[in-house]
Amino acid sequence: MPDSPQQSDSPSSLELLAPAGDFDCLEAALEAGAGAVYFGLTSLNARRRAKNFDQEEFARAVEAAHAKGARAYLTLNIDLTQRELGQAARILELARQSRVDAVLVRDPALFALHRAYPELEFHFSTQTCMANSADVAAARDLGAARVVLARELTLAEIAAASAVRGVETEVFVQGALCFCVSGRCLLSSWVGGRSGNRGACTSPCRVPWSVGEQPLGTPLSMRDLSAIHRLADLRRAGVRALKIEGRLKNAAWVRQAVGLYRRALEGEAPQRLLDQSASLAAYTGRDLTCDYLDGEREDLTGTSGRPSLPLSSGEGRGEGVLLEEGQGDLRAWAAGPHPNPLPEGEGTSGESLEDTPTDDDAAADVERIESDGPTFEFAMNVGPRAVECRVRAEDRSAEWTIPKTVVRRVRKAVTIGQFLAWLETQTVRGCRLARSSSNDPEFLLVPRAVNALMDRISGEIRLAQKAPDSRVRIDLPDQVSEILVAASPASSNRLHLGDEPDRVRLEAGQVLGFLKQVQARGVIVEASNAQALERIVAEARRVQVVVALPPVFFESDVPAIKKLLRFCAQGNLSVEVNSWGGWWLARQARVRMESGPGLPVLNALAARRMREAGIECVTLSVEADRRQLEDVSACCPVPCSLVVFGRPPLATTRVELPKDRFSGKVLEDRRGVRLTASRERGLWVFRPVAPFDLRATENERIRARHLVVDLVGSADPLGDWFEVPFDSEQTFRFNYDRSLK
């Protein structure tokens, strides 16, 4: 493991790390002078929309990098479900056999598997939220050789993180910036079940938002990063590697970006290269910035990028057919004299895609289409709360729901019938629509919903078209197989979903007033300090108090957290850790530890590894769907908590936003997603107006030690606690009814 290597005064000593979304990009990066390349397989990486590499291509990619004297890094940097553990282990085995130089990771299950692969370097992905020296020290102690620091740090914070001995640091210098602090976004998951923590982000931060009737433009859409003129500063801060973001970009962009940074490392005039780097921004149409390095956090948002192009084959930038203002292909088609594609009486709510058409003409049409090439089938049924969608292609079916969006501008909307008729004229990844149905052809869809539908249809067809051997097929060593053996569930996980919650989560200022009205068995206290805790502990003697550490904190916050932990140690209070830095500081303070939503668990092996790290109770991922919760519950050997109600922080950002435009205001996008913004611990946090609620949901296969009602962000904690719905069908259940991607 590295130990703060001595670097020369020249930036040329820094490693230049380039993205490779496919083989063309890999070759472009190597030819342009990359010292290392990073890429992923076709599954289990944080850029699932990139083309990526299959098993055979992967081995060739590693060989190609090594032939050029470059290092090859594998991305395996997502939260893993219980059913994905075997595939993740096989990917590690493939990495070992292919002589990969390092693996980028996020899920604690991989920490457990690392002991079987000591020859592989592990690098903590930026998705692990490495934001301070404690985070970096934690990564080192968990076996990381390098960490990718959060993009939001200043030069001074980067220097503090890089001063930790025994581990290297890597920083992004070019490419897209996320609105949220690295690894702390649930917005895409909340909107449609596509998790940024699992490589499926749909970038909802890039869309227009409004407050009431007042448009705000795209206030969450970040500028792009460019630090080509700051490389000497980064080297002096102790950074070891410079990373270019862009696995979704094409080979020409990668070649140009790598070439510019190689010239910078070789000493070419920084200002001249900065001027030339402006051409890199033309790919997205967003302005460039490096203001985070200087602690400047204002005026970083508001650029939404170039307008999306209408693509009929799902190729190019993005997937599917995209509709934006000025790109009215569907609306123009719908205005023409085209018949409704749904025959009268077809598309009843009980119709299945597997049903064989009884109409001879319809059957003939399907046969004609099928003879022309591959086809797919698509159904949309409008329910009381959402629109149910189903696509079938290549003997694979997928189901999902989309919200029933409020239509404010009818002239820009299209009906489901018009959409399906238009879809019949399109080719999606080489497939034509063979059959469609709907129970409500006149239901209106806004353009954003059509965009999302086409993106999802294209993605599901892509998955259906994958060859059966796209998964890694490789034998595992006995040691690895033994690690993967499922354990028995912890006997202390006695509560099942639907039982009465036994814990509540509150801000410190809410606790005493709440406990005067409610006899909770346990309370998790957020945003606290020693003085407030002392009063809470004194007055809530019969209630177990757990002190929550923040999921994001920076170097200047470390002293206050250490002080809080000393108080907890003296009072024998348990602490909930929500970041790896929090875990490291709590371990140094020798306090009892649980883990919270900031360290989510989707598989039992992750829970087991966290218990080995001294964590007595873990929290199941708030993003998990029903099947994933059932799977992990069946074999979780560690006591666990399940959040059954809450308004989770969907977006946490370090960007400074104008208070008069955001504080306490309700932001809404075209899909009807509504968020409230507030300042929490010095950061802007966006929470949903309406909560998710699983309290009326009965499922004995989902078991936990604690069922938690999260009332942080509630305007009426007592009302939310007592108003338990009788019917689960009347509540939003986050991803419980969806399939988390």
C-alpha positions in Angstrom: 0.0 0.0 0.0 1.4 3.4 -0.9 2.8 5.6 1.9 2.6 9.3 0.8 5.1 8.9 -2.1 7.6 11.7 -2.8 6.6 13.5 -5.9 8.7 15.8 -8.0 7.8 19.5 -8.3 6.6 18.9 -11.8 2.9 18.0 -12.5 4.3 15.5 -15.0 4.7 13.1 -12.0 0.9 12.9 -11.8 -1.0 9.9 -13.3 -3.5 10.9 -16.0 -6.6 8.7 -15.8 -8.9 8.6 -18.8 -12.5 7.2 -19.3 -13.2 4.3 -21.7 -16.9 3.7 -22.4 -16.0 1.4 -25.3 -13.0 0.1 -27.2 -12.9 3.1 -29.5 -12.6 5.4 -26.5 -10.0 3.1 -24.9 -7.8 3.3 -28.0 -8.3 7.1 -28.3 -7.2 7.6 -24.7 -4.1 5.4 -25.0 -3.0 7.1 -28.2 -3.5 10.5 -26.7 -1.2 9.7 -23.8 -3.3 8.4 -20.9 -1.3 6.9 -18.1 -4.3 4.8 -17.0 -7.7 4.0 -18.2 -10.9 3.1 -16.3 -13.8 1.1 -17.7 -16.5 -1.3 -16.7 -18.2 -4.5 -17.7 -21.7 -4.6 -19.1 -23.2 -4.8 -15.6 -22.4 -3.6 -12.1 -20.8 -0.3 -12.7 -21.7 3.4 -12.2 -22.1 4.1 -15.9 -24.5 1.4 -17.1 -25.6 3.5 -20.0 -22.2 3.4 -21.6 -21.5 0.6 -24.1 -19.0 -1.0 -21.7 -17.1 -4.3 -22.3 -18.1 -7.9 -22.3 -15.9 -10.6 -20.8 -13.8 -11.2 -23.9 -13.5 -7.5 -24.7 -12.5 -6.8 -21.1 -9.4 -9.1 -21.2 -8.4 -7.5 -24.5 -8.8 -4.0 -23.1 -6.5 -4.8 -20.2 -3.9 -6.2 -22.6 -4.2 -3.1 -24.8 -3.6 -0.8 -21.9 -0.6 -2.7 -20.6 0.9 -2.9 -24.1 1.0 0.9 -24.1 2.5 1.0 -20.6 -0.8 2.2 -19.0 -2.6 0.9 -16.0 -6.1 -0.6 -16.3 -8.8 0.1 -13.7 -12.1 -1.8 -13.4 -15.2 0.0 -12.1 -17.3 -2.1 -9.8 -18.6 0.9 -7.9 -22.3 0.5 -7.1 -24.5 -0.7 -4.3 -24.9 -4.5 -4.8 -28.1 -6.5 -4.2 -28.1 -9.9 -2.6 -28.6 -11.6 -6.0 -25.6 -9.7 -7.6 -23.0 -11.0 -5.1 -22.1 -14.0 -7.2 -21.6 -12.0 -10.3 -19.6 -9.3 -8.4 -17.3 -12.1 -7.2 -16.8 -13.5 -10.7 -16.0 -10.0 -11.9 -13.3 -9.8 -9.3 -12.0 -13.2 -10.3 -11.9 -12.0 -14.0 -10.1 -8.9 -12.9 -7.5 -11.1 -11.1 -7.0 -13.4 -14.1 -6.8 -10.4 -16.5 -4.2 -8.7 -14.3 -6.2 -5.6 -13.7 -4.2 -3.0 -11.8 -7.0 -1.8 -9.5 -10.8 -2.0 -8.9 -13.0 0.9 -8.0 -15.5 -0.1 -5.3 -18.3 1.3 -3.2 -20.2 -1.7 -1.6 -18.8 -3.1 1.7 -19.4 -6.6 0.4 -16.4 -6.1 -1.8 -14.3 -5.2 1.3 -15.2 -8.7 2.5 -14.2 -10.3 -0.8 -10.9 -8.3 -0.9 -9.2 -10.7 1.5 -9.5 -13.4 -1.2 -7.9 -11.1 -3.8 -4.9 -9.5 -2.0 -3.2 -9.0 -5.4 -5.9 -6.5 -6.5 -5.6 -2.9 -5.5 -8.9 -1.4 -4.3 -9.7 2.2 -4.9 -12.6 3.8 -3.1 -14.9 5.4 -5.7 -16.1 9.0 -5.4 -19.4 7.4 -4.8 -18.2 6.6 -1.3 -18.2 10.3 -0.5 -14.6 10.8 0.4 -14.9 14.4 1.8 -12.3 14.8 4.6 -9.2 13.3 6.1 -11.3 10.9 8.3 -13.0 9.5 5.3 -9.6 8.9 3.7 -8.2 7.3 6.9 -11.2 5.0 7.0 -10.7 3.9 3.4 -7.0 3.1 4.2 -8.0 1.0 7.3 -10.6 -0.8 5.2 -7.9 -1.8 2.7 -8.0 0.9 0.0 -4.8 1.9 -1.8 -6.3 5.0 -3.2 -9.5 7.1 -2.8 -11.2 9.3 -5.4 -12.0 12.5 -3.5 -15.4 14.2 -3.6 -15.5 16.9 -6.4 -16.7 19.6 -4.0 -13.4 20.0 -2.0 -11.2 23.1 -1.8 -7.5 22.9 -2.4 -6.9 23.1 1.3 -9.3 20.3 2.0 -7.7 18.2 -0.8 -4.3 18.8 0.9 -5.7 17.7 4.3 -7.1 14.5 2.8 -3.9 13.9 0.8 -1.8 14.2 4.0 -3.2 10.9 5.3 -0.3 8.5 5.2 -0.7 5.1 3.6 -3.1 5.9 0.9 -3.1 7.9 -2.4 -5.7 10.5 -3.5 -7.2 11.0 -6.9 -9.3 14.0 -8.1 -11.5 14.8 -11.0 -10.2 17.6 -13.3 -12.5 17.5 -16.3 -16.1 16.6 -17.1 -19.6 16.7 -15.7 -20.3 17.9 -12.1 -23.1 16.5 -10.0 -25.4 18.9 -8.2 -25.3 16.7 -5.2 -22.3 15.9 -3.0 -20.6 12.8 -4.5 -22.6 9.7 -3.6 -25.4 11.5 -1.8 -28.2 11.7 -4.4 -31.6 9.8 -4.3 -33.4 12.1 -6.8 -33.3 9.8 -9.8 -34.3 6.8 -7.7 -37.2 8.7 -6.1 -38.5 9.9 -9.5 -38.4 6.6 -11.3 -36.5 3.8 -9.5 -33.2 4.5 -11.4 -30.5 4.9 -8.8 -27.4 7.0 -9.2 -25.9 4.7 -6.6 -26.4 1.8 -9.0 -25.2 3.5 -12.2 -28.7 4.3 -13.6 -29.1 8.0 -12.9 -31.4 9.8 -15.4 -30.1 13.3 -14.4 -33.3 14.8 -13.1 -31.2 17.7 -11.9 -30.8 18.9 -15.5 -34.6 19.6 -16.1 -36.4 22.9 -15.6 -38.0 23.6 -12.2 -40.5 26.3 -11.1 -41.8 27.8 -7.8 -45.5 28.2 -8.2 -46.1 29.8 -11.6 -42.6 31.3 -11.6 -40.1 29.4 -13.8 -36.6 29.0 -12.3 -35.0 27.6 -15.4 -32.5 24.8 -14.6 -31.2 25.9 -11.2 -29.9 22.4 -10.2 -28.0 21.9 -13.5 -24.3 22.3 -12.8 -21.6 23.7 -15.0 -18.8 21.3 -16.1 -15.5 21.0 -14.4 -12.2 22.1 -16.0 -9.0 22.4 -13.9 -6.4 22.2 -16.7 -4.7 25.3 -15.4 -4.6 24.2 -11.8 -2.5 21.0 -12.1 0.5 22.4 -10.3 -1.8 23.4 -7.4 -3.2 19.9 -7.2 0.3 18.4 -7.3 1.4 20.6 -4.4 -1.7 19.6 -2.5 -0.4 16.0 -2.6 -2.7 14.5 -5.2 -1.4 11.4 -7.0 -3.8 11.0 -10.0 -5.9 13.3 -12.2 -9.2 11.9 -13.5 -11.2 12.8 -16.6 -14.9 12.1 -16.4 -16.6 10.9 -19.5 -17.5 7.2 -20.1 -20.6 8.4 -21.9 -18.7 10.6 -24.2 -17.3 9.6 -27.6 -13.8 8.7 -28.7 -13.2 12.1 -30.4 -13.9 14.0 -27.1 -11.8 11.5 -25.1 -8.9 11.9 -27.5 -9.1 15.7 -27.3 -9.4 15.9 -23.5 -6.6 13.4 -22.9 -4.4 15.2 -25.4 -4.9 18.6 -23.8 -4.1 17.3 -20.3 -1.1 15.4 -21.5 0.3 18.6 -23.0 -0.5 20.4 -19.7 1.5 17.8 -17.7 4.4 18.2 -20.1 4.6 21.9 -19.3 2.7 23.7 -22.0 1.3 27.2 -21.0 -1.8 26.6 -18.7 -3.7 29.7 -19.9 -3.4 28.7 -23.6 -4.6 25.2 -22.8 -7.5 26.6 -20.7 -8.6 28.6 -23.7 -8.4 25.5 -25.9 -10.3 23.4 -23.3 -13.4 25.5 -23.9 -14.0 23.4 -27.0 -14.5 20.4 -24.7 -17.6 22.2 -23.3 -19.2 22.2 -26.7 -20.1 18.6 -26.3 -22.6 19.4 -23.5 -23.1 23.1 -24.1 -22.4 23.9 -20.4 -20.0 26.5 -19.1 -16.8 25.4 -17.4 -15.6 26.1 -13.8 -13.1 25.1 -11.2 -14.5 27.3 -8.5 -14.9 24.5 -5.9 -11.1 24.5 -5.6 -11.1 28.1 -4.3 -14.1 27.7 -2.1 -16.3 29.7 -4.5 -19.8 28.0 -4.5 -22.0 30.6 -6.0 -23.2 30.8 -9.7 -22.3 27.2 -10.4 -25.7 26.1 -11.8 -28.3 27.2 -14.4 -26.9 25.7 -17.6 -28.9 22.9 -19.0 -26.7 22.0 -21.9 -27.4 21.7 -25.6 -30.9 20.6 -26.7 -31.4 16.9 -27.0 -31.6 15.5 -30.5 -34.4 13.3 -31.8 -32.8 9.9 -32.2 -34.9 7.1 -33.6 -32.6 4.2 -33.0 -31.5 4.7 -29.5 -27.9 5.5 -30.6 -25.8 8.6 -30.1 -25.9 10.7 -27.0 -28.5 9.2 -24.6 -31.0 6.5 -25.5 -34.3 6.6 -27.2 -36.2 9.4 -28.8 -36.0 12.6 -26.8 -38.5 15.4 -26.9 -37.7 18.9 -25.8 -39.0 22.3 -26.7 -38.2 22.9 -30.3 -37.9 19.2 -31.0 -41.6 18.5 -31.7 -41.4 15.5 -34.0 -44.0 13.5 -32.1 -46.3 16.5 -31.7 -46.0 17.3 -35.4 -46.8 13.7 -36.3 -49.7 13.7 -33.9 -51.2 16.8 -35.6 -51.4 14.9 -38.8 -54.3 12.7 -40.0 -53.2 9.5 -38.4 -55.7 7.0 -37.1 -55.8 5.8 -33.5 -53.8 2.6 -33.5 -56.0 1.0 -30.9 -59.1 -0.7 -32.3 -62.3 0.0 -30.5 -62.6 -2.3 -27.5 -58.9 -3.3 -27.4 -56.7 -2.5 -24.4 -58.9 -3.4 -21.5 -57.3 -3.3 -18.1 -57.0 -7.0 -17.9 -55.3 -7.6 -21.2 -51.9 -9.2 -21.2 -49.1 -8.9 -23.7 -49.0 -12.6 -24.0 -52.6 -12.8 -25.3 -52.9 -13.8 -28.9 -54.8 -11.4 -31.1 -58.1 -12.7 -32.3 -58.5 -10.3 -35.2 -57.1 -11.9 -38.3 -56.0 -8.6 -39.8 -54.1 -7.7 -36.6 -52.4 -11.1 -36.6 -51.4 -10.6 -40.2 -50.0 -7.2 -39.4 -47.9 -8.7 -36.6 -46.7 -11.4 -38.8 -45.7 -8.9 -41.5 -43.7 -6.8 -39.0 -42.0 -9.8 -37.5 -40.9 -11.0 -40.9 -39.2 -7.6 -41.3 -36.9 -8.1 -38.3 -37.0 -8.1 -34.5 -40.0 -6.6 -32.7 -41.2 -5.6 -29.3 -44.6 -5.3 -27.6 -45.7 -2.4 -25.3 -48.7 -1.8 -23.0 -49.7 1.2 -20.9 -52.6 0.9 -18.4 -53.6 4.0 -16.4 -54.3 3.2 -12.7 -55.6 5.3 -9.8 -52.1 6.4 -8.8 -49.7 5.8 -11.7 -49.4 4.5 -15.3 -48.4 0.9 -15.4 -46.0 0.1 -18.3 -44.9 -3.2 -19.7 -42.5 -4.0 -22.5 -41.7 -7.4 -24.0 -38.8 -8.2 -26.3 -36.7 -11.2 -27.0 -38.7 -13.4 -24.5 -37.9 -10.9 -21.8 -40.6 -8.8 -20.0 -40.2 -5.8 -17.8 -42.8 -3.8 -15.8 -42.6 -0.4 -14.2 -44.8 2.6 -13.3 -44.6 6.3 -14.1 -46.4 9.0 -12.1 -49.6 10.6 -13.3 -48.2 14.0 -14.2 -50.2 17.2 -13.9 -50.6 18.6 -17.5 -50.4 22.4 -17.4 -49.7 23.0 -21.1 -52.1 20.7 -23.0 -50.9 21.9 -26.4 -47.5 20.4 -25.7 -48.9 17.1 -24.5 -49.8 14.0 -26.5 -52.3 11.2 -25.7 -51.2 7.7 -25.1 -52.9 6.7 -28.3 -50.9 9.2 -30.3 -47.7 8.1 -28.6 -48.3 4.4 -29.4 -49.3 5.2 -33.0 -46.1 7.3 -33.4 -44.1 4.5 -31.7 -45.2 2.2 -34.5 -43.4 4.4 -37.0 -40.1 4.2 -35.1 -37.2 1.8 -34.8 -35.8 1.4 -31.3 -32.5 -0.4 -31.2 -33.4 -2.2 -34.5 -36.8 -3.3 -33.2 -40.2 -2.3 -34.5 -43.4 -2.2 -32.4 -45.4 -5.3 -33.1 -48.3 -4.8 -30.7 -49.5 -2.1 -28.3 -52.4 -1.7 -25.9 -53.8 0.8 -23.4 -56.9 1.0 -21.2 -57.0 4.8 -21.7 -55.7 6.0 -25.1 -56.9 9.6 -24.4 -54.7 10.0 -21.2 -52.3 12.9 -21.7 -48.5 12.5 -21.5 -46.2 15.5 -21.1 -43.0 15.6 -23.2 -40.8 14.8 -20.2 -42.8 11.6 -19.7 -42.4 10.6 -23.3 -38.7 11.2 -23.0 -38.6 8.9 -20.0 -40.7 6.3 -21.6 -38.4 6.1 -24.7 -35.3 6.0 -22.5 -36.8 3.1 -20.5 -38.1 1.2 -23.6 -34.7 1.5 -25.3 -32.9 0.4 -22.1 -35.2 -2.6 -21.6 -34.8 -3.6 -25.3 -31.0 -3.3 -24.9 -31.1 -5.6 -21.9 -33.2 -8.1 -23.8 -30.8 -8.0 -26.7 -27.8 -8.8 -24.6 -26.3 -12.2 -25.4 -27.0 -14.9 -22.8 -23.2 -15.0 -22.1 -23.0 -11.2 -21.3 -22.7 -12.1 -17.6 -19.2 -13.2 -16.5 -18.9 -17.0 -16.6 -16.0 -18.1 -14.6 -15.3 -20.6 -11.8 -14.7 -19.1 -8.3 -11.9 -20.2 -5.9 -13.2 -22.2 -2.9 -12.2 -19.4 -0.6 -14.5 -17.0 -2.4 -17.4 -19.5 -2.5 -17.1 -20.0 1.2 -17.3 -16.2 1.8 -20.5 -16.1 -0.3 -22.3 -18.8 1.6 -25.5 -17.2 3.0 -25.8 -17.0 6.8 -28.8 -17.5 9.0 -30.8 -14.3 9.7 -30.2 -12.6 13.0 -32.7 -13.8 15.6 -33.0 -10.2 16.9 -34.7 -9.2 13.6 -38.1 -10.0 15.1 -40.2 -7.2 13.7 -41.8 -7.6 10.3 -43.0 -4.9 7.9 -46.4 -3.9 9.1 -45.6 -4.1 12.8 -45.7 -1.0 15.0 -42.5 1.1 14.6 -40.3 1.2 17.6 -38.0 4.1 16.7 -38.4 7.7 15.6 -35.8 10.0 13.9 -36.0 13.7 14.8 -33.9 16.8 14.8 -32.6 17.7 18.2 -34.9 20.6 18.6 -38.0 18.4 18.0 -37.2 15.6 20.5 -38.4 16.8 23.9 -41.7 18.2 22.6 -42.4 15.0 20.7 -41.5 12.7 23.6 -44.0 14.5 25.8 -46.8 13.3 23.5 -45.4 9.9 22.3 -43.9 7.0 24.2 -41.3 5.9 21.7 -38.9 3.1 22.6 -36.0 4.7 20.8 -35.1 8.1 19.2 -32.4 8.8 16.7 -31.3 12.4 17.2 -30.0 14.5 14.2 -28.2 17.9 14.1 -27.2 17.7 17.8 -24.5 19.1 20.0 -23.3 18.1 23.5 -25.4 20.8 25.2 -28.6 19.8 23.5 -27.9 16.1 24.0 -27.3 16.5 27.7 -30.8 17.9 28.2 -32.4 15.2 26.0 -30.7 12.4 27.9 -31.7 14.0 31.2 -35.4 14.3 30.3 -35.8 11.1 28.2 -34.5 8.6 30.7 -36.6 5.7 29.5 -35.9 6.2 25.9 -32.9 4.8 24.1 -31.1 7.7 22.5 -28.9 7.2 19.4 -26.9 10.1 18.2 -26.7 10.4 14.4 -23.5 11.7 12.8 -24.0 13.6 9.5 -23.7 11.8 6.1 -21.5 14.6 4.8 -18.9 16.7 6.6 -15.8 18.5 5.6 -12.4 19.1 7.3 -13.5 22.1 9.3 -16.4 20.0 10.8 -14.1 17.3 12.2 -13.2 19.0 15.5 -16.9 19.5 16.4 -17.7 15.9 15.6 -14.8 14.7 17.8 -16.2 16.8 20.6 -19.7 15.3 20.2 -18.2 11.8 20.2 -16.3 12.5 23.4 -19.6 13.4 25.1 -21.2 10.2 23.7 -18.4 8.1 25.0 -18.7 9.7 28.5 -22.5 9.2 28.5 -22.3 5.6 27.0 -24.5 6.7 24.1 -24.7 4.8 20.9 -23.8 6.6 17.7 -25.3 6.2 14.3 -22.5 6.6 11.6 -23.6 7.7 8.1 -20.2 7.9 6.4 -16.9 6.1 6.6 -15.2 9.1 8.1 -17.9 9.1 10.8 -17.2 5.4 11.4 -13.5 6.0 11.7 -13.9 8.9 14.2 -16.4 6.9 16.2 -14.1 3.9 16.4 -11.3 6.2 17.6 -13.6 7.5 20.3 -14.6 3.9 21.3 -18.3 4.4 21.2 -20.9 1.9 20.4 -21.9 2.1 16.7 -24.9 1.6 14.5 -25.0 2.5 10.8 -27.7 4.7 9.3 -29.2 5.5 5.9 -25.9 7.2 4.8 -24.2 3.7 4.8 -27.0 1.8 3.1 -27.1 -2.0 3.0 -28.5 -4.0 0.1 -26.9 -7.4 0.8 -26.1 -9.5 3.8 -22.4 -9.8 3.0 -22.1 -6.0 3.4 -23.9 -6.2 6.7 -21.5 -9.0 7.8 -18.4 -6.9 6.9 -19.8 -3.9 8.7 -20.3 -6.0 11.8 -16.7 -7.0 11.6 -15.9 -3.3 11.6 -17.7 -2.8 14.9 -21.1 -1.8 13.7 -23.8 -3.5 15.8 -26.9 -2.7 13.8 -27.1 -1.8 10.1 -29.8 0.1 8.1 -31.3 -1.4 5.0 -31.2 0.8 1.9 -34.1 3.2 1.8 -34.0 2.7 -2.0 -34.5 -1.0 -2.0 -37.5 -2.6 -3.7 -39.7 -5.3 -2.2 -37.8 -8.3 -3.6 -34.4 -6.8 -2.6 -35.7 -6.3 1.0 -37.0 -9.8 1.1 -33.7 -11.2 -0.2 -31.5 -9.5 2.3 -33.9 -10.1 5.2 -33.7 -13.9 4.5 -30.0 -14.1 5.3 -28.9 -10.9 7.1 -26.8 -12.1 10.1 -26.8 -8.7 11.7 -29.5 -6.7 13.5 -30.9 -4.2 11.1 -33.1 -1.2 10.9 -35.7 -0.4 8.2 -37.0 3.1 7.6 -40.8 2.8 7.0 -41.7 6.5 6.7 -39.9 9.6 5.8 -38.9 12.4 3.5 -35.3 11.4 2.7 -32.7 13.9 1.6 -33.0 13.5 -2.2 -30.3 16.0 -3.0 -27.6 17.4 -0.7 -25.4 20.0 -2.3 -22.5 22.3 -1.4 -23.6 24.8 -4.0 -24.6 28.2 -2.5 -28.1 29.1 -3.7 -29.9 32.4 -3.1 -32.0 32.0 0.0 -34.8 34.2 -1.2 -35.4 31.9 -4.2 -35.1 28.6 -2.4 -35.4 28.6 1.4 -38.8 27.1 2.4 -40.0 27.2 -1.2 -41.6 24.3 -3.1 -39.9 23.4 -6.3 -41.7 21.5 -9.0 -40.7 20.0 -12.3 -42.9 19.1 -15.3 -43.5 15.6 -14.0 -45.1 17.0 -10.8 -42.1 16.1 -8.6 -42.2 18.5 -5.7 -39.3 19.3 -3.4 -38.6 21.7 -0.5 -35.2 23.2 0.1 -33.7 24.0 3.5 -30.3 24.6 5.0 -29.1 21.7 7.1 -25.6 21.7 8.7 -24.4 24.3 6.3 -25.6 22.5 3.2 -28.7 22.9 1.0 -30.9 19.8 1.3 -33.8 19.0 -0.9 -36.5 16.7 0.5 -39.8 15.6 -1.0 -43.0 17.5 0.0 -44.9 14.2 0.4 -43.3 11.3 2.2 -43.1 7.6 1.4 -45.0 5.4 3.8 -44.7 1.7 4.4 -46.5 1.5 7.7 -49.7 0.1 6.2 -47.8 -2.5 4.2 -47.8 -6.1 5.6 -44.9 -8.4 4.6 -43.7 -11.0 7.0 -40.7 -11.8 4.8 -39.2 -8.4 5.5 -37.8 -8.4 9.0 -35.8 -6.0 11.1 -34.7 -5.3 14.7 -36.0 -1.7 14.4 -38.7 -0.1 12.3 -38.0 3.6 12.1 -40.3 6.6 11.4 -38.1 9.4 10.0 -39.7 12.7 10.9 -36.7 15.0 9.9 -38.1 17.6 7.5 -41.6 17.2 8.7 -43.6 20.3 9.4 -45.9 18.4 11.8 -44.0 15.5 13.4 -46.9 14.6 15.7 -49.4 14.6 12.9 -47.2 12.4 10.7 -46.6 10.0 13.6 -50.3 9.5 14.4 -51.8 9.7 10.9 -51.1 6.1 9.9 -52.9 5.1 6.7 -55.3 2.1 6.8 -54.7 1.2 3.1 -51.2 0.9 1.7 -52.7 1.5 -1.8 -53.2 5.1 -0.9 -49.6 5.8 -0.1 -46.4 6.3 -2.1 -44.0 3.5 -1.2 -40.8 4.7 -2.9 -39.3 1.8 -4.7 -41.3 -1.0 -2.9 -43.6 -1.5 -5.9 -41.0 -0.8 -8.5 -37.9 -2.7 -9.6 -34.8 -0.7 -8.5 -32.4 -0.2 -11.3 
